[in-house]
């Protein structure tokens, strides 16, 4: 079974922008179980700013 996903960005005033159009994705049979969130990959964290 596939699912569809769209990615949006929303600002403080509630304006939205489509970041990625609708795409089909296949869910994992069994997700990996971990006790921590993955490392952030945003531009600010990638540059090492604190």
Secondary structure, DSSP 8 states (H G I E B T S, - for coil): -EEEEEEEEE-TT--EEEEEEEEEEE--SS----SS-----SHHHHTT--
